[in-house]
Amino acid sequence: MKVAIQTISILGKIHDNNVIHKDINPSNIILNPITGQLKIIDLGIATVGLQEAQNRFNLYCQFFIRAISVIVIYSSIINKILDGRYVCNPF
């Protein structure tokens, strides 16, 4: 019973990270009889859930948009400096 509870707990943590194992079977559940530590192995065909992929895509889009904004702002400042429209007044 303890092994079943540990297995479910670990699978819950895996699923919380939007990972789908796709091959849960007894040969992929390893129990160390001395320490009692349980591991789930062979995530070779596991996939990342759609929500995680969408979150990563959104994050990359946000970084891209911010990078474009920074480039536009800096190029505008550089152009103003080069043509004399931007004057730095330290006071």
N, CA, C and O atoms as a printed pandas DataFrame, in Angstrom:
     atom_number atom_name residue_name chain_id  residue_number  x_coord  y_coord  z_coord
0              1         N          MET        A               1    0.824   -1.205    0.000
1              2        CA          MET        A               1    0.000    0.000    0.000
2              3         C          MET        A               1    0.865    1.265    0.000
3              4         O          MET        A               1    0.536    2.246   -0.666
4              5         N          LYS        A               2    1.974    1.236    0.752
5              6        CA          LYS        A               2    2.862    2.388    0.836
6              7         C          LYS        A               2    3.475    2.701   -0.534
7              8         O          LYS        A               2    3.620    3.865   -0.906
8              9         N          VAL        A               3    3.829    1.657   -1.270
9             10        CA          VAL        A               3    4.403    1.846   -2.607
10            11         C          VAL        A               3    3.379    2.494   -3.531
11            12         O          VAL        A               3    3.727    3.373   -4.320
12            13         N          ALA        A               4    2.143    2.078   -3.443
13            14        CA          ALA        A               4    1.078    2.652   -4.278
14            15         C          ALA        A               4    0.902    4.137   -3.965
15            16         O          ALA        A               4    0.743    4.946   -4.880
16            17         N          ILE        A               5    0.927    4.498   -2.703
17            18        CA          ILE        A               5    0.765    5.900   -2.306
18            19         C          ILE        A               5    1.953    6.729   -2.787
19            20         O          ILE        A               5    1.770    7.844   -3.276
20            21         N          GLN        A               6    3.182    6.189   -2.651
21            22        CA          GLN        A               6    4.363    6.903   -3.136
22            23         C          GLN        A               6    4.288    7.090   -4.656
23            24         O          GLN        A               6    4.606    8.159   -5.176
24            25         N          THR        A               7    3.864    6.039   -5.355
25            26        CA          THR        A               7    3.772    6.115   -6.812
26            27         C          THR        A               7    2.782    7.192   -7.233
27            28         O          THR        A               7    3.067    7.987   -8.128
28            29         N          ILE        A               8    1.644    7.217   -6.601
29            30        CA          ILE        A               8    0.627    8.223   -6.926
30            31         C          ILE        A               8    1.128    9.625   -6.601
31            32         O          ILE        A               8    0.871   10.569   -7.348
32            33         N          SER        A               9    1.841    9.758   -5.492
33            34        CA          SER        A               9    2.386   11.065   -5.112
34            35         C          SER        A               9    3.391   11.567   -6.154
35            36         O          SER        A               9    3.349   12.731   -6.554
36            37         N          ILE        A              10    4.287   10.685   -6.587
37            38        CA          ILE        A              10    5.283   11.076   -7.586
38            39         C          ILE        A              10    4.610   11.409   -8.911
39            40         O          ILE        A              10    4.960   12.399   -9.554
40            41         N          LEU        A              11    3.648   10.589   -9.321
41            42        CA          LEU        A              11    2.924   10.888  -10.564
42            43         C          LEU        A              11    2.204   12.225  -10.481
43            44         O          LEU        A              11    2.122   12.955  -11.468
44            45         N          GLY        A              12    1.685   12.541   -9.305
45            46        CA          GLY        A              12    1.032   13.836   -9.113
46            47         C          GLY        A              12    2.000   14.981   -9.324
47            48         O          GLY        A              12    1.650   15.987   -9.940
48            49         N          LYS        A              13    3.228   14.837   -8.813
49            50        CA          LYS        A              13    4.248   15.874   -9.000
50            51         C          LYS        A              13    4.643   15.994  -10.467
51            52         O          LYS        A              13    4.845   17.094  -10.980
52            53         N          ILE        A              14    4.750   14.853  -11.133
53            54        CA          ILE        A              14    5.069   14.870  -12.565
54            55         C          ILE        A              14    3.968   15.587  -13.330
55            56         O          ILE        A              14    4.250   16.432  -14.179
56            57         N          HIS        A              15    2.731   15.261  -13.040
57            58        CA          HIS        A              15    1.592   15.882  -13.726
58            59         C          HIS        A              15    1.444   17.359  -13.386
59            60         O          HIS        A              15    0.987   18.145  -14.217
60            61         N          ASP        A              16    1.828   17.743  -12.167
61            62        CA          ASP        A              16    1.787   19.161  -11.799
62            63         C          ASP        A              16    2.693   19.994  -12.695
63            64         O          ASP        A              16    2.471   21.190  -12.880
64            65         N          ASN        A              17    3.716   19.349  -13.250
65            66        CA          ASN        A              17    4.628   20.018  -14.179
66            67         C          ASN        A              17    4.220   19.797  -15.637
67            68         O          ASN        A              17    5.016   20.006  -16.552
68            69         N          ASN        A              18    2.973   19.373  -15.839
69            70        CA          ASN        A              18    2.392   19.152  -17.172
70            71         C          ASN        A              18    3.164   18.140  -18.008
71            72         O          ASN        A              18    3.192   18.237  -19.235
72            73         N          VAL        A              19    3.787   17.173  -17.351
73            74        CA          VAL        A              19    4.483   16.095  -18.047
74            75         C          VAL        A              19    3.596   14.861  -18.000
75            76         O          VAL        A              19    3.056   14.504  -16.953
76            77         N          ILE        A              20    3.456   14.219  -19.148
77            78        CA          ILE        A              20    2.662   13.000  -19.250
78            79         C          ILE        A              20    3.639   11.860  -19.524
79            80         O          ILE        A              20    4.305   11.857  -20.559
80            81         N          HIS        A              21    3.735   10.888  -18.608
81            82        CA          HIS        A              21    4.721    9.810  -18.698
82            83         C          HIS        A              21    4.464    8.908  -19.903
83            84         O          HIS        A              21    5.398    8.624  -20.653
84            85         N          LYS        A              22    3.267    8.464  -20.105
85            86        CA          LYS        A              22    2.802    7.631  -21.221
86            87         C          LYS        A              22    3.251    6.168  -21.177
87            88         O          LYS        A              22    2.930    5.414  -22.096
88            89         N          ASP        A              23    3.975    5.745  -20.153
89            90        CA          ASP        A              23    4.413    4.344  -20.112
90            91         C          ASP        A              23    4.567    3.851  -18.673
91            92         O          ASP        A              23    5.588    3.262  -18.316
92            93         N          ILE        A              24    3.553    4.094  -17.859
93            94        CA          ILE        A              24    3.617    3.625  -16.471
94            95         C          ILE        A              24    3.313    2.131  -16.452
95            96         O          ILE        A              24    2.250    1.684  -16.884
96            97         N          ASN        A              25    4.273    1.381  -15.942
97            98        CA          ASN        A              25    4.096   -0.053  -15.741
98            99         C          ASN        A              25    5.075   -0.475  -14.645
99           100         O          ASN        A              25    5.964    0.300  -14.293
100          101         N          PRO        A              26    4.933   -1.678  -14.101
101          102        CA          PRO        A              26    5.779   -2.092  -12.972
102          103         C          PRO        A              26    7.282   -2.020  -13.244
103          104         O          PRO        A              26    8.061   -1.791  -12.319
104          105         N          SER        A              27    7.700   -2.213  -14.494
105          106        CA          SER        A              27    9.142   -2.175  -14.769
106          107         C          SER        A              27    9.694   -0.755  -14.746
107          108         O          SER        A              27   10.912   -0.579  -14.732
108          109         N          ASN        A              28    8.841    0.256  -14.743
109          110        CA          ASN        A              28    9.283    1.650  -14.687
110          111         C          ASN        A              28    9.138    2.257  -13.294
111          112         O          ASN        A              28    9.304    3.464  -13.117
112          113         N          ILE        A              29    8.833    1.430  -12.323
113          114        CA          ILE        A              29    8.739    1.878  -10.926
114          115         C          ILE        A              29    9.818    1.132  -10.153
115          116         O          ILE        A              29    9.748   -0.086   -9.987
116          117         N          ILE        A              30   10.814    1.876   -9.685
117          118        CA          ILE        A              30   11.973    1.293   -9.012
118          119         C          ILE        A              30   11.912    1.641   -7.524
119          120         O          ILE        A              30   11.762    2.803   -7.145
120          121         N          LEU        A              31   12.032    0.612   -6.699
121          122        CA          LEU        A              31   12.012    0.802   -5.243
122          123         C          LEU        A              31   13.332    0.314   -4.663
123          124         O          LEU        A              31   13.740   -0.827   -4.883
124          125         N          ASN        A              32   13.993    1.196   -3.917
125          126        CA          ASN        A              32   15.208    0.805   -3.209
126          127         C          ASN        A              32   14.763    0.171   -1.890
127          128         O          ASN        A              32   14.227    0.867   -1.027
128          129         N          PRO        A              33   14.977   -1.132   -1.720
129          130        CA          PRO        A              33   14.471   -1.806   -0.512
130          131         C          PRO        A              33   15.176   -1.367    0.770
131          132         O          PRO        A              33   14.633   -1.522    1.864
132          133         N          ILE        A              34   16.382   -0.819    0.637
133          134        CA          ILE        A              34   17.128   -0.398    1.829
134          135         C          ILE        A              34   16.640    0.969    2.309
135          136         O          ILE        A              34   16.368    1.152    3.496
136          137         N          THR        A              35   16.530    1.934    1.380
137          138        CA          THR        A              35   16.138    3.297    1.763
138          139         C          THR        A              35   14.631    3.527    1.674
139          140         O          THR        A              35   14.103    4.460    2.280
140          141         N          GLY        A              36   13.947    2.681    0.921
141          142        CA          GLY        A              36   12.519    2.876    0.718
142          143         C          GLY        A              36   12.207    3.933   -0.327
143          144         O          GLY        A              36   11.045    4.278   -0.541
144          145         N          GLN        A              37   13.255    4.452   -0.984
145          146        CA          GLN        A              37   13.062    5.492   -1.996
146          147         C          GLN        A              37   12.486    4.881   -3.269
147          148         O          GLN        A              37   12.962    3.855   -3.755
148          149         N          LEU        A              38   11.470    5.521   -3.790
149          150        CA          LEU        A              38   10.810    5.063   -5.004
150          151         C          LEU        A              38   11.090    6.048   -6.128
151          152         O          LEU        A              38   11.047    7.261   -5.922
152          153         N          LYS        A              39   11.375    5.531   -7.311
153          154        CA          LYS        A              39   11.622    6.380   -8.473
154          155         C          LYS        A              39   10.808    5.869   -9.645
155          156         O          LYS        A              39   10.614    4.666   -9.817
156          157         N          ILE        A              40   10.341    6.805  -10.439
157          158        CA          ILE        A              40    9.690    6.468  -11.696
158          159         C          ILE        A              40   10.686    6.781  -12.798
159          160         O          ILE        A              40   11.197    7.897  -12.890
160          161         N          ILE        A              41   10.956    5.790  -13.631
161          162        CA          ILE        A              41   11.982    5.935  -14.660
162          163         C          ILE        A              41   11.375    5.822  -16.048
163          164         O          ILE        A              41   10.169    5.631  -16.205
164          165         N          ASP        A              42   12.230    5.945  -17.046
165          166        CA          ASP        A              42   11.904    5.772  -18.458
166          167         C          ASP        A              42   10.859    6.769  -18.931
167          168         O          ASP        A              42    9.736    6.408  -19.283
168          169         N          LEU        A              43   11.262    8.029  -18.928
169          170        CA          LEU        A              43   10.390    9.079  -19.450
170          171         C          LEU        A              43   10.693    9.341  -20.919
171          172         O          LEU        A              43   10.466   10.442  -21.420
172          173         N          GLY        A              44   11.203    8.330  -21.602
173          174        CA          GLY        A              44   11.629    8.482  -22.990
174          175         C          GLY        A              44   10.536    8.895  -23.944
175          176         O          GLY        A              44   10.798    9.612  -24.910
176          177         N          ILE        A              45    9.309    8.456  -23.697
177          178        CA          ILE        A              45    8.212    8.859  -24.592
178          179         C          ILE        A              45    7.273    9.867  -23.929
179          180         O          ILE        A              45    6.186   10.149  -24.433
180          181         N          ALA        A              46    7.714   10.404  -22.792
181          182        CA          ALA        A              46    6.901   11.400  -22.086
182          183         C          ALA        A              46    6.760   12.661  -22.937
183          184         O          ALA        A              46    7.619   12.977  -23.760
184          185         N          THR        A              47    5.675   13.357  -22.721
185          186        CA          THR        A              47    5.441   14.607  -23.443
186          187         C          THR        A              47    5.089   15.708  -22.461
187          188         O          THR        A              47    4.626   15.459  -21.348
188          189         N          VAL        A              48    5.321   16.928  -22.905
189          190        CA          VAL        A              48    4.934   18.098  -22.121
190          191         C          VAL        A              48    3.506   18.433  -22.527
191          192         O          VAL        A              48    3.181   18.460  -23.714
192          193         N          GLY        A              49    2.667   18.686  -21.550
193          194        CA          GLY        A              49    1.267   18.993  -21.824
194          195         C          GLY        A              49    1.101   20.279  -22.606
195          196         O          GLY        A              49    1.995   21.124  -22.629
196          197         N          LEU        A              50   -0.034   20.422  -23.240
197          198        CA          LEU        A              50   -0.330   21.577  -24.076
198          199         C          LEU        A              50   -0.258   22.886  -23.298
199          200         O          LEU        A              50    0.227   23.888  -23.824
200          201         N          GLN        A              51   -0.729   22.893  -22.065
201          202        CA          GLN        A              51   -0.726   24.123  -21.266
202          203         C          GLN        A              51    0.695   24.613  -21.042
203          204         O          GLN        A              51    0.962   25.811  -21.138
204          205         N          GLU        A              52    1.615   23.690  -20.742
205          206        CA          GLU        A              52    3.010   24.073  -20.526
206          207         C          GLU        A              52    3.617   24.633  -21.809
207          208         O          GLU        A              52    4.335   25.633  -21.778
208          209         N          ALA        A              53    3.332   23.998  -22.913
209          210        CA          ALA        A              53    3.853   24.489  -24.190
210          211         C          ALA        A              53    3.308   25.882  -24.485
211          212         O          ALA        A              53    4.044   26.748  -24.959
212          213         N          GLN        A              54    2.035   26.102  -24.211
213          214        CA          GLN        A              54    1.424   27.413  -24.441
214          215         C          GLN        A              54    2.049   28.466  -23.530
215          216         O          GLN        A              54    2.307   29.589  -23.964
216          217         N          ASN        A              55    2.294   28.108  -22.267
217          218        CA          ASN        A              55    2.932   29.046  -21.333
218          219         C          ASN        A              55    4.327   29.427  -21.800
219          220         O          ASN        A              55    4.707   30.596  -21.726
220          221         N          ARG        A              56    5.098   28.449  -22.283
221          222        CA          ARG        A              56    6.437   28.744  -22.790
222          223         C          ARG        A              56    6.375   29.646  -24.011
223          224         O          ARG        A              56    7.159   30.586  -24.142
224          225         N          PHE        A              57    5.439   29.356  -24.902
225          226        CA          PHE        A              57    5.284   30.180  -26.101
226          227         C          PHE        A              57    4.954   31.616  -25.711
227          228         O          PHE        A              57    5.541   32.551  -26.256
228          229         N          ASN        A              58    4.029   31.805  -24.783
229          230        CA          ASN        A              58    3.657   33.141  -24.331
230          231         C          ASN        A              58    4.846   33.867  -23.706
231          232         O          ASN        A              58    5.035   35.064  -23.923
232          233         N          LEU        A              59    5.643   33.136  -22.932
233          234        CA          LEU        A              59    6.821   33.734  -22.307
234          235         C          LEU        A              59    7.818   34.190  -23.377
235          236         O          LEU        A              59    8.356   35.295  -23.294
236          237         N          TYR        A              60    8.065   33.344  -24.378
237          238        CA          TYR        A              60    8.983   33.719  -25.457
238          239         C          TYR        A              60    8.463   34.936  -26.221
239          240         O          TYR        A              60    9.242   35.808  -26.606
240          241         N          CYS        A              61    7.170   34.994  -26.437
241          242        CA          CYS        A              61    6.585   36.155  -27.122
242          243         C          CYS        A              61    6.790   37.429  -26.305
243          244         O          CYS        A              61    7.114   38.479  -26.860
244          245         N          GLN        A              62    6.603   37.341  -25.001
245          246        CA          GLN        A              62    6.808   38.511  -24.151
246          247         C          GLN        A              62    8.256   38.981  -24.206
247          248         O          GLN        A              62    8.511   40.182  -24.295
248          249         N          PHE        A              63    9.210   38.047  -24.154
249          250        CA          PHE        A              63   10.626   38.417  -24.250
250          251         C          PHE        A              63   10.929   39.067  -25.593
251          252         O          PHE        A              63   11.661   40.054  -25.663
252          253         N          PHE        A              64   10.365   38.511  -26.651
253          254        CA          PHE        A              64   10.595   39.042  -27.995
254          255         C          PHE        A              64   10.074   40.474  -28.104
255          256         O          PHE        A              64   10.761   41.353  -28.623
256          257         N          ILE        A              65    8.857   40.700  -27.613
257          258        CA          ILE        A              65    8.247   42.033  -27.680
258          259         C          ILE        A              65    9.068   43.030  -26.859
259          260         O          ILE        A              65    9.280   44.163  -27.292
260          261         N          ARG        A              66    9.529   42.616  -25.683
261          262        CA          ARG        A              66   10.348   43.510  -24.855
262          263         C          ARG        A              66   11.675   43.820  -25.536
263          264         O          ARG        A              66   12.151   44.954  -25.495
264          265         N          ALA        A              67   12.269   42.811  -26.160
265          266        CA          ALA        A              67   13.547   43.035  -26.851
266          267         C          ALA        A              67   13.363   44.021  -27.997
267          268         O          ALA        A              67   14.202   44.901  -28.193
268          269         N          ILE        A              68   12.286   43.890  -28.752
269          270        CA          ILE        A              68   12.001   44.820  -29.854
270          271         C          ILE        A              68   11.821   46.234  -29.300
271          272         O          ILE        A              68   12.329   47.197  -29.875
272          273         N          SER        A              69   11.101   46.358  -28.186
273          274        CA          SER        A              69   10.879   47.669  -27.573
274          275         C          SER        A              69   12.195   48.318  -27.167
275          276         O          SER        A              69   12.407   49.507  -27.403
276          277         N          VAL        A              70   13.072   47.538  -26.558
277          278        CA          VAL        A              70   14.368   48.066  -26.131
278          279         C          VAL        A              70   15.177   48.524  -27.348
279          280         O          VAL        A              70   15.795   49.588  -27.320
280          281         N          ILE        A              71   15.173   47.726  -28.404
281          282        CA          ILE        A              71   15.912   48.088  -29.617
282          283         C          ILE        A              71   15.378   49.389  -30.201
283          284         O          ILE        A              71   16.156   50.259  -30.593
284          285         N          VAL        A              72   14.069   49.527  -30.262
285          286        CA          VAL        A              72   13.460   50.743  -30.820
286          287         C          VAL        A              72   13.816   51.958  -29.969
287          288         O          VAL        A              72   14.171   53.007  -30.505
288          289         N          ILE        A              73   13.724   51.824  -28.658
289          290        CA          ILE        A              73   14.035   52.950  -27.767
290          291         C          ILE        A              73   15.496   53.358  -27.897
291          292         O          ILE        A              73   15.795   54.544  -28.040
292          293         N          TYR        A              74   16.414   52.389  -27.849
293          294        CA          TYR        A              74   17.833   52.713  -27.956
294          295         C          TYR        A              74   18.193   53.286  -29.318
295          296         O          TYR        A              74   18.999   54.212  -29.406
296          297         N          SER        A              75   17.606   52.747  -30.378
297          298        CA          SER        A              75   17.931   53.284  -31.701
298          299         C          SER        A              75   17.407   54.715  -31.834
299          300         O          SER        A              75   18.034   55.544  -32.494
300          301         N          SER        A              76   16.271   55.009  -31.216
301          302        CA          SER        A              76   15.732   56.366  -31.239
302          303         C          SER        A              76   16.660   57.334  -30.510
303          304         O          SER        A              76   16.921   58.437  -30.988
304          305         N          ILE        A              77   17.155   56.908  -29.345
305          306        CA          ILE        A              77   18.068   57.750  -28.573
306          307         C          ILE        A              77   19.372   57.961  -29.345
307          308         O          ILE        A              77   19.879   59.080  -29.428
308          309         N          ILE        A              78   19.904   56.882  -29.905
309          310        CA          ILE        A              78   21.150   56.980  -30.671
310          311         C          ILE        A              78   20.981   57.938  -31.848
311          312         O          ILE        A              78   21.854   58.769  -32.101
312          313         N          ASN        A              79   19.874   57.830  -32.564
313          314        CA          ASN        A              79   19.626   58.733  -33.697
314          315         C          ASN        A              79   19.552   60.187  -33.251
315          316         O          ASN        A              79   20.073   61.073  -33.929
316          317         N          LYS        A              80   18.903   60.437  -32.110
317          318        CA          LYS        A              80   18.812   61.804  -31.599
318          319         C          LYS        A              80   20.178   62.340  -31.190
319          320         O          LYS        A              80   20.485   63.512  -31.406
320          321         N          ILE        A              81   20.994   61.473  -30.598
321          322        CA          ILE        A              81   22.353   61.889  -30.219
322          323         C          ILE        A              81   23.164   62.216  -31.468
323          324         O          ILE        A              81   23.862   63.229  -31.519
324          325         N          LEU        A              82   23.065   61.356  -32.463
325          326        CA          LEU        A              82   23.869   61.535  -33.670
326          327         C          LEU        A              82   23.490   62.783  -34.457
327          328         O          LEU        A              82   24.355   63.446  -35.030
328          329         N          ASP        A              83   22.208   63.101  -34.485
329          330        CA          ASP        A              83   21.821   64.292  -35.261
330          331         C          ASP        A              83   21.646   65.553  -34.408
331          332         O          ASP        A              83   21.167   66.571  -34.906
332          333         N          GLY        A              84   22.034   65.492  -33.120
333          334        CA          GLY        A              84   22.063   66.680  -32.285
334          335         C          GLY        A              84   20.761   67.033  -31.607
335          336         O          GLY        A              84   20.701   68.081  -30.965
336          337         N          ARG        A              85   19.719   66.238  -31.702
337          338        CA          ARG        A              85   18.442   66.555  -31.071
338          339         C          ARG        A              85   18.401   66.187  -29.592
339          340         O          ARG        A              85   17.541   66.672  -28.856
340          341         N          TYR        A              86   19.308   65.347  -29.160
341          342        CA          TYR        A              86   19.320   64.894  -27.772
342          343         C          TYR        A              86   20.490   65.567  -27.053
343          344         O          TYR        A              86   21.648   65.387  -27.428
344          345         N          VAL        A              87   20.175   66.336  -26.026
345          346        CA          VAL        A              87   21.216   67.017  -25.265
346          347         C          VAL        A              87   21.117   66.538  -23.828
347          348         O          VAL        A              87   20.060   66.617  -23.202
348          349         N          CYS        A              88   22.206   66.052  -23.328
349          350        CA          CYS        A              88   22.253   65.548  -21.948
350          351         C          CYS        A              88   22.477   66.733  -21.013
351          352         O          CYS        A              88   23.505   67.406  -21.097
352          353         N          ASN        A              89   21.519   66.990  -20.121
353          354        CA          ASN        A              89   21.636   68.066  -19.169
354          355         C          ASN        A              89   21.756   67.448  -17.777
355          356         O          ASN        A              89   20.769   66.941  -17.244
356          357         N          PRO        A              90   22.950   67.481  -17.181
357          358        CA          PRO        A              90   23.144   66.835  -15.885
358          359         C          PRO        A              90   22.457   67.553  -14.735
359          360         O          PRO        A              90   22.401   67.013  -13.630
360          361         N          PHE        A              91   21.944   68.725  -14.953
361          362        CA          PHE        A              91   21.312   69.488  -13.848
362          363         C          PHE        A              91   19.838   69.541  -14.019
363          364         O          PHE        A              91   19.142   70.134  -13.195
